């Protein structure tokens, strides 16, 4: 899927987008959604998400075409539009979100294996953490062998993971019961879900989580054979994944009721199919999930290293992250990433971190990079930059940018104050690397505006630290 010069073709880029989006989220979707919302709120939530995420996909497509000189996607857009510290924060937040997501994937992977081998339990037992650590370093050394090879393996696993999803959709289509689906549309029989507005808000972080990866092709823009393929891969990947997500979620609600789905252990898709066809259904989904997670882990390890490397190349991250090995893999960025995954795997052993709490935190970290990308696209259209001869396109992109920006702001609101404070706690220490990068090129660390932004981040981090200590905030 790559040409002789090691450049990635359209198929490999689509696989990177689909591969990084279809990880573990879709296999846990029936329970994750039912825990937050009833049927009606789920449908409203998907409608908002489809429009919001489609505009974000268009934002990445537009920026890839209009700013072909900017490599590194979310990071480069934030830096070009809003300065060095915002660019750094975007890369830092994206990086943390990506490796935190990988920790969540490992927990889910070994929780799935726990279905066959009880010693792995919910994915956070000592045996599960040892198994996850061995697998982590196996993936690490595979990626060190080369990005082109890893991208090919990702393509194979992407095809393999789609097969059980297609089977699930076909079987559940025939087993779908309208009376089950319409039994309690607004979740009135489950008062703890709250109002419909609350239900829609609560499911939002899950819908964002399953779409993280939509920017995957733009992160690898410098390695694409054709720049135009980056935008195409983003939109093709988005539409494919949206179709699968909505089918899995909606069909499940016509097979088991919302309270039944909410009580399932993850991966809940396995239990839904088992309910229809018996034990072999659960085995099929579990095997599909294991293949899917292995492929997604590979995608995300690649994305983690690439974002740090791109930021180091233009001196926003320290120089040591720029080092590549003989296979053109950013080795130091990879070592730092997987060391953090390893530390957090050990932490999950001592805290009760479940898959869901990890993904909520990972999702909240990526909201800021998405916000800056949408704001940059809106800004370009507003200033008519790159639109000199294209007035009709400018109007269209101005509208798309505005909707994407509103969606990104709505997501910050939907995520709530808790995750905003916890993400401030993770953003604040990044300033050490930013200061190091600035010193290396002999520049002042912050501009006056950046000093104010950093002060706000530090205040949020201190409140979060006190909250965790006092107990009014929990992970």
C-alpha positions as CSV (number, residue, x, y, z in Angstrom):
1,X,0.0,0.0,0.0
2,X,3.0,2.3,-0.2
3,X,5.2,3.1,-3.2
4,X,8.9,2.3,-3.4
5,X,9.8,5.6,-1.7
6,X,7.9,4.6,1.4
7,X,5.1,7.1,0.8
8,X,1.6,6.1,1.9
9,X,-1.1,5.6,-0.8
10,X,-4.9,6.4,-0.4
11,X,-5.7,2.8,0.8
12,X,-3.1,2.9,3.5
13,X,-4.3,6.4,4.7
14,X,-8.0,5.2,4.8
15,X,-6.9,2.2,6.8
16,X,-5.1,4.5,9.2
17,X,-8.2,6.5,9.7
18,X,-10.6,3.5,10.0
19,X,-8.0,1.5,11.9
20,X,-7.5,4.2,14.5
21,X,-11.3,5.0,14.8
22,X,-12.5,1.3,15.0
23,X,-10.5,0.2,18.0
24,X,-12.3,-0.9,21.1
25,X,-15.0,1.7,21.4
26,X,-17.5,0.2,18.9
27,X,-17.4,-3.2,20.7
28,X,-18.4,-1.6,24.0
29,X,-20.9,0.8,22.4
30,X,-24.2,-0.9,23.3
31,X,-23.4,-0.8,27.1
32,X,-21.6,2.6,27.1
33,X,-24.5,4.3,25.4
34,X,-27.3,2.5,27.4
35,X,-25.5,3.5,30.6
36,X,-26.0,7.2,29.7
37,X,-29.2,7.5,27.6
38,X,-32.4,6.1,26.3
39,X,-33.3,5.4,22.7
40,X,-34.6,8.9,21.9
41,X,-31.6,10.7,23.4
42,X,-29.3,8.2,21.6
43,X,-30.8,9.1,18.2
44,X,-30.6,12.9,19.0
45,X,-27.0,12.4,20.2
46,X,-26.0,10.6,17.0
47,X,-27.6,13.3,14.8
48,X,-25.6,16.0,16.6
49,X,-22.4,13.9,16.4
50,X,-22.9,13.0,12.7
51,X,-23.2,16.7,11.8
52,X,-20.5,17.9,14.2
53,X,-18.0,15.2,13.3
54,X,-18.7,15.5,9.5
55,X,-17.9,19.2,9.7
56,X,-14.7,18.3,11.6
57,X,-13.8,15.8,8.8
58,X,-14.4,18.6,6.3
59,X,-12.2,20.9,8.3
60,X,-9.3,18.4,8.2
61,X,-10.0,17.9,4.4
62,X,-10.1,21.7,3.7
63,X,-6.9,22.4,5.8
64,X,-5.0,19.5,4.1
65,X,-5.8,21.0,0.7
66,X,-5.5,24.7,1.5
67,X,-2.4,24.5,3.7
68,X,-0.3,21.7,2.1
69,X,2.8,23.2,3.7
70,X,1.6,22.3,7.2
71,X,2.6,18.8,8.3
72,X,1.4,17.2,11.5
73,X,-2.4,18.0,11.4
74,X,-3.9,19.2,14.7
75,X,-0.6,20.4,16.0
76,X,0.4,22.4,12.9
77,X,-3.0,24.1,12.6
78,X,-3.1,25.3,16.2
79,X,0.5,26.6,15.9
80,X,-0.1,28.4,12.6
81,X,-3.4,30.0,13.8
82,X,-2.7,30.7,17.5
83,X,1.0,30.7,18.2
84,X,3.7,28.4,19.6
85,X,2.2,27.6,23.0
86,X,-1.2,26.7,21.5
87,X,0.6,24.5,19.0
88,X,2.6,22.9,21.7
89,X,-0.5,22.4,23.9
90,X,-2.3,20.8,20.9
91,X,0.5,18.3,20.3
92,X,0.9,17.6,24.0
93,X,-2.9,17.1,24.6
94,X,-3.2,14.9,21.5
95,X,-0.2,12.9,22.6
96,X,-1.5,12.3,26.1
97,X,-5.0,11.5,24.7
98,X,-3.5,8.9,22.4
99,X,-1.4,7.0,24.9
100,X,-4.1,7.2,27.6
101,X,-6.4,5.7,25.0
102,X,-3.8,2.9,24.5
103,X,-3.9,2.2,28.3
104,X,-7.7,1.9,27.9
105,X,-7.3,-0.5,25.0
106,X,-5.0,-2.7,27.0
107,X,-7.5,-2.9,29.8
108,X,-10.3,-3.7,27.4
109,X,-8.1,-6.3,25.5
110,X,-7.3,-8.2,28.7
111,X,-10.9,-7.8,30.0
112,X,-12.0,-9.6,26.7
113,X,-9.4,-12.3,27.2
114,X,-10.8,-12.6,30.7
115,X,-13.9,-14.1,29.0
116,X,-11.8,-17.1,28.0
117,X,-9.2,-16.9,30.9
118,X,-10.6,-15.8,34.2
119,X,-7.1,-14.9,35.6
120,X,-7.3,-11.6,33.5
121,X,-10.5,-10.5,35.2
122,X,-11.6,-7.0,34.2
123,X,-8.3,-6.3,32.6
124,X,-6.7,-4.7,35.6
125,X,-5.4,-7.8,37.6
126,X,-1.7,-8.5,38.1
127,X,-1.7,-11.2,35.3
128,X,-3.5,-8.8,32.9
129,X,-0.9,-6.0,33.6
130,X,2.0,-8.3,33.0
131,X,0.4,-9.6,29.8
132,X,-0.3,-6.0,28.6
133,X,3.3,-5.0,29.4
134,X,4.7,-7.8,27.3
135,X,2.4,-7.0,24.4
136,X,3.2,-3.2,24.7
137,X,6.9,-3.8,24.2
138,X,6.3,-6.3,21.4
139,X,4.3,-3.6,19.5
140,X,7.1,-1.1,20.4
141,X,9.8,-3.1,18.7
142,X,7.6,-3.9,15.7
143,X,7.1,-0.2,15.1
144,X,10.8,0.5,15.5
145,X,11.3,-1.7,12.4
146,X,9.5,0.9,10.2
147,X,6.3,2.9,9.7
148,X,5.6,1.5,6.2
149,X,5.7,-2.1,7.5
150,X,3.5,-1.2,10.5
151,X,1.0,0.6,8.2
152,X,0.7,-2.5,6.1
153,X,0.0,-4.7,9.2
154,X,-2.6,-2.1,10.2
155,X,-4.3,-2.4,6.8
156,X,-4.6,-6.2,7.3
157,X,-6.0,-5.9,10.8
158,X,-8.5,-3.2,9.6
159,X,-9.9,-5.6,7.0
160,X,-10.0,-8.4,9.6
161,X,-11.9,-6.3,12.2
162,X,-14.7,-5.2,9.8
163,X,-15.8,-8.8,9.1
164,X,-17.4,-9.5,12.5
165,X,-19.0,-6.0,12.5
166,X,-20.7,-6.8,9.1
167,X,-21.9,-10.2,10.5
168,X,-23.2,-8.5,13.7
169,X,-25.2,-6.0,11.7
170,X,-26.7,-8.6,9.4
171,X,-27.7,-11.0,12.2
172,X,-29.1,-8.2,14.4
173,X,-31.1,-6.7,11.5
174,X,-33.1,-10.0,11.3
175,X,-33.4,-10.3,15.1
176,X,-34.5,-6.6,15.6
177,X,-37.7,-6.2,17.5
178,X,-39.6,-2.9,17.1
179,X,-41.5,-3.3,20.4
180,X,-38.2,-3.6,22.3
181,X,-36.8,-0.6,20.6
182,X,-39.9,1.6,21.2
183,X,-40.7,0.3,24.8
184,X,-39.3,3.3,26.6
185,X,-38.0,5.8,24.0
186,X,-37.2,8.7,26.4
187,X,-35.8,6.6,29.3
188,X,-38.6,7.6,31.6
189,X,-38.6,4.2,33.3
190,X,-35.0,4.8,34.4
191,X,-35.2,8.1,36.4
192,X,-31.4,8.1,37.2
193,X,-30.7,8.9,33.5
194,X,-32.1,12.4,34.1
195,X,-33.7,14.7,31.5
196,X,-33.3,14.1,27.7
197,X,-30.9,17.0,27.6
198,X,-28.8,15.4,30.3
199,X,-28.8,12.1,28.5
200,X,-27.6,13.7,25.3
201,X,-24.8,15.5,27.2
202,X,-23.8,12.3,29.0
203,X,-23.4,10.2,25.9
204,X,-21.3,12.9,24.1
205,X,-17.9,11.9,25.4
206,X,-18.5,8.3,24.3
207,X,-19.5,9.4,20.8
208,X,-16.3,11.6,20.6
209,X,-14.2,8.7,21.8
210,X,-15.4,6.4,19.0
211,X,-14.5,9.0,16.4
212,X,-11.0,9.9,17.7
213,X,-8.7,9.0,14.9
214,X,-10.7,11.1,12.3
215,X,-7.6,13.2,12.0
216,X,-5.3,10.2,11.6
217,X,-4.6,10.9,7.9
218,X,-3.7,14.6,8.5
219,X,-1.1,13.6,11.1
220,X,0.7,11.6,8.4
221,X,0.3,14.2,5.7
222,X,4.0,14.5,5.2
223,X,4.2,10.8,4.4
224,X,1.3,10.8,2.0
225,X,2.0,10.0,-1.7
226,X,-0.5,12.7,-2.8
227,X,-1.7,15.6,-0.5
228,X,-5.2,15.4,-1.9
229,X,-5.5,11.8,-0.6
230,X,-5.3,13.1,3.0
231,X,-8.7,14.8,2.7
232,X,-10.3,12.0,0.8
233,X,-9.1,9.4,3.3
234,X,-10.5,11.5,6.2
235,X,-14.0,11.7,4.6
236,X,-14.1,8.1,3.3
237,X,-13.0,6.8,6.8
238,X,-15.5,9.0,8.6
239,X,-18.6,7.9,6.5
240,X,-17.6,4.2,6.8
241,X,-17.2,4.3,10.6
242,X,-20.3,6.4,11.2
243,X,-22.4,3.8,9.4
244,X,-21.0,0.9,11.5
245,X,-21.4,2.9,14.8
246,X,-25.0,3.8,14.3
247,X,-26.0,0.3,13.1
248,X,-24.3,-1.4,16.1
249,X,-25.8,1.1,18.6
250,X,-29.4,1.3,17.2
251,X,-29.7,-2.5,16.3
252,X,-28.6,-3.4,19.9
253,X,-31.5,-1.3,21.3
254,X,-34.0,-3.4,19.4
255,X,-32.6,-6.7,20.8
256,X,-32.2,-5.9,24.5
257,X,-33.8,-3.1,26.5
258,X,-31.8,-0.1,27.7
259,X,-31.6,-1.3,31.4
260,X,-30.5,-4.8,30.2
261,X,-27.8,-3.3,28.0
262,X,-26.6,-0.9,30.7
263,X,-25.8,-3.9,33.0
264,X,-23.7,-5.8,30.5
265,X,-20.0,-6.4,31.0
266,X,-17.8,-5.0,28.1
267,X,-17.3,-5.9,25.3
268,X,-21.1,-5.6,25.4
269,X,-21.4,-6.4,21.6
270,X,-20.4,-10.0,22.4
271,X,-23.3,-10.3,25.0
272,X,-25.8,-8.8,22.5
273,X,-24.9,-11.3,19.8
274,X,-24.8,-14.2,22.3
275,X,-28.4,-13.2,23.3
276,X,-29.4,-13.8,19.6
277,X,-27.4,-16.8,18.4
278,X,-25.9,-18.3,21.6
279,X,-22.3,-18.8,22.7
280,X,-20.5,-18.8,19.3
281,X,-21.7,-15.2,18.8
282,X,-19.8,-14.0,21.9
283,X,-16.7,-15.9,20.7
284,X,-16.9,-14.4,17.2
285,X,-17.1,-10.8,18.6
286,X,-14.4,-11.4,21.2
287,X,-12.0,-12.7,18.6
288,X,-12.9,-9.7,16.3
289,X,-12.2,-7.3,19.2
290,X,-8.8,-8.9,20.0
291,X,-7.8,-8.4,16.3
292,X,-9.3,-4.9,16.2
293,X,-7.5,-3.8,19.4
294,X,-4.1,-5.1,18.2
295,X,-4.5,-3.1,15.0
296,X,-5.7,0.0,16.8
297,X,-2.8,-0.2,19.3
298,X,-0.5,-0.2,16.3
299,X,-2.2,2.8,14.7
300,X,-2.1,4.8,17.9
301,X,1.5,4.0,18.8
302,X,2.3,5.3,15.3
303,X,0.2,8.4,15.8
304,X,1.7,9.1,19.3
305,X,5.3,9.1,18.0
306,X,4.5,11.0,14.8
307,X,2.8,14.0,16.6
308,X,5.8,14.5,19.0
309,X,8.3,14.1,16.1
310,X,6.4,16.7,13.9
311,X,6.4,19.2,16.8
312,X,10.1,18.6,17.5
313,X,11.0,19.1,13.8
314,X,10.1,22.7,14.0
315,X,11.4,23.3,17.5
316,X,8.1,23.4,19.5
317,X,9.2,20.2,21.3
318,X,12.7,19.6,22.5
319,X,15.4,18.4,20.1
320,X,15.8,14.9,21.5
321,X,12.3,14.0,20.2
322,X,13.5,14.6,16.7
323,X,15.9,11.7,16.5
324,X,14.9,9.0,14.0
325,X,16.4,5.5,13.8
326,X,17.8,3.9,10.6
327,X,14.2,2.9,9.6
328,X,13.1,6.6,9.7
329,X,11.0,5.9,12.9
330,X,11.0,8.7,15.6
331,X,12.6,6.4,18.2
332,X,12.9,8.7,21.2
333,X,9.3,9.9,20.8
334,X,8.3,6.2,20.7
335,X,10.3,5.3,23.9
336,X,8.8,8.3,25.8
337,X,5.3,7.3,24.7
338,X,5.5,3.7,25.6
339,X,7.2,4.4,28.9
340,X,4.2,6.6,29.9
341,X,1.8,3.7,28.8
342,X,3.8,1.4,31.0
343,X,3.6,3.7,34.0
344,X,-0.1,4.1,33.7
345,X,-0.7,0.3,33.2
346,X,1.0,-0.1,36.6
347,X,-1.2,2.7,38.1
348,X,-4.4,0.9,36.9
349,X,-3.3,-2.0,39.1
350,X,-3.5,0.2,42.2
351,X,-6.5,2.4,41.3
352,X,-9.8,1.2,40.2
353,X,-9.3,2.7,36.7
354,X,-11.8,1.0,34.4
355,X,-12.0,1.2,30.6
356,X,-14.7,3.9,30.7
357,X,-12.9,6.3,33.2
358,X,-9.8,6.0,31.1
359,X,-11.6,6.8,27.8
360,X,-13.4,9.8,29.3
361,X,-10.1,11.3,30.4
362,X,-8.5,10.5,27.0
363,X,-11.4,12.1,25.2
364,X,-11.3,15.3,27.3
365,X,-7.6,15.7,26.4
366,X,-8.3,15.7,22.7
367,X,-11.1,18.3,22.8
368,X,-8.7,21.3,22.9
369,X,-6.7,20.1,19.7
370,X,-10.1,19.7,17.9
371,X,-11.2,23.1,19.0
372,X,-8.0,24.8,17.6
373,X,-8.3,23.0,14.3
374,X,-11.9,24.1,13.8
375,X,-11.0,27.7,14.9
376,X,-8.1,27.8,12.4
377,X,-10.3,26.7,9.5
378,X,-12.9,29.3,10.5
379,X,-10.2,32.0,10.7
380,X,-8.8,31.2,7.3
381,X,-12.2,31.6,5.7
382,X,-13.0,34.7,7.7
383,X,-9.8,36.4,6.6
384,X,-10.2,35.1,3.0
385,X,-6.7,33.6,3.3
386,X,-6.1,31.2,0.4
387,X,-9.6,32.1,-1.0
388,X,-8.7,34.9,-3.3
389,X,-10.3,33.4,-6.4
390,X,-13.0,31.2,-4.7
391,X,-15.7,33.3,-3.1
392,X,-18.4,30.5,-3.2
393,X,-16.0,28.1,-1.6
394,X,-15.1,30.6,1.1
395,X,-18.8,31.0,2.1
396,X,-19.2,27.2,2.3
397,X,-16.0,26.8,4.3
398,X,-17.0,29.7,6.6
399,X,-20.2,27.9,7.4
400,X,-18.5,24.5,7.9
401,X,-15.8,26.1,10.1
402,X,-18.5,27.9,12.2
403,X,-20.5,24.6,12.8
404,X,-17.3,22.6,13.6
405,X,-16.3,25.4,16.1
406,X,-19.7,25.4,17.8
407,X,-19.6,21.6,18.0
408,X,-16.1,21.7,19.6
409,X,-17.3,24.3,22.2
410,X,-20.4,22.2,22.9
411,X,-18.2,19.1,23.5
412,X,-16.2,21.0,26.1
413,X,-19.5,21.9,27.8
414,X,-20.8,18.3,27.5
415,X,-17.6,17.0,29.0
416,X,-18.2,19.0,32.2
417,X,-16.0,20.8,34.7
418,X,-14.5,17.7,36.2
419,X,-12.8,16.6,33.0
420,X,-11.8,20.2,32.2
421,X,-10.0,20.4,35.5
422,X,-8.4,16.9,35.2
423,X,-7.1,17.8,31.7
424,X,-5.6,21.0,33.1
425,X,-3.7,18.8,35.5
426,X,-2.2,16.9,32.6
427,X,-1.6,20.0,30.4
428,X,0.3,22.0,33.1
429,X,3.5,19.9,33.3
430,X,4.0,20.0,29.5
431,X,5.3,23.5,30.0
432,X,8.6,22.0,31.1
433,X,9.2,20.5,27.6
434,X,7.9,23.7,26.0
435,X,10.4,25.8,28.0
436,X,13.2,23.4,27.1
437,X,12.4,23.7,23.4
438,X,12.3,27.5,23.5
439,X,15.7,27.7,25.4
440,X,17.3,25.4,22.7
441,X,16.5,28.1,20.1
442,X,17.2,31.0,22.4
443,X,13.7,32.4,22.3
444,X,11.6,33.8,25.2
445,X,9.3,31.1,26.6
446,X,5.9,32.8,26.5
447,X,4.4,35.9,24.9
448,X,2.2,38.1,27.1
449,X,-1.0,36.5,26.0
450,X,0.5,33.0,26.5
451,X,1.5,33.9,30.0
452,X,-2.2,34.6,30.9
453,X,-3.3,31.3,29.2
454,X,-0.6,29.3,31.1
455,X,-1.6,31.0,34.4
456,X,-5.2,29.8,33.8
457,X,-4.0,26.3,33.1
458,X,-1.9,26.3,36.4
459,X,-4.9,27.5,38.4
460,X,-7.1,24.7,36.9
461,X,-4.4,22.2,37.7
462,X,-4.0,23.3,41.3
463,X,-7.8,23.1,41.8
464,X,-7.8,19.6,40.2
465,X,-4.9,18.5,42.4
466,X,-6.7,19.8,45.6
467,X,-9.9,18.1,44.4
468,X,-8.2,14.7,44.0
469,X,-6.6,15.1,47.4
470,X,-9.8,16.3,49.1
471,X,-11.9,13.7,47.3
472,X,-14.4,16.0,45.5
473,X,-12.8,15.0,42.2
474,X,-12.2,11.3,41.3
475,X,-10.5,9.6,38.4
